[in-house]
């Protein structure tokens, strides 16, 4: 995930909240918007943490390779493996 994609998702959540009648009728519309931003930010953070976990797993797998049985190509294959996209 890149920064632009994360910002775009947060902006979409904000726009959706601003168009929702419940948000406009809220006692404090700004607070309602803050809550939407917080939720969207939390979702994006969770995605980044999942990507970090995946990268840590790949690095551990590369570190565990036996140099007598594995090659640089094996390590590169692990590094390039792409799992589900977020």
Beta strands, then each sheet from edge to edge (+ up, - down):
end
